[in-house]
Amino acid sequence: MRTQMEQMQTLMKDNMAKMAAADAAMKSHMETEQASMKSQMELQQAMLNQLQTMTDHMHAMTDRMAMMPDPMEMHKKTGATTKKDKGMADDPTK
């Protein structure tokens, strides 16, 4: 029969081993979480960059369109009006 001291030492060794295993598992879990958060942030940054690019593109298009002559102004200069334009001009409800 083992002494009480031996039983205590065995129990302590078991507990130490369990704690070490739990510690390793927790460390691994934290590293996984950190990697997940990092990739999540990278994805969000990529999405923001894409949105910024699209916004810049839209601004450039708007600027280019602002520089173009207005189609209605061109109609007035040439004196050409389509039936649709006449109809709208003659329509009293508009």
ABEGO torsion letter per residue (X at the ends): XBBAAAAAAAAAAAAAAAAAAAAAAAAAAAAAAAAAAAAAAAAAAAAAAAAAAAAAAAAAAAAAAAABBBAAAAAAAAGBBBAAAAAAAABAAX
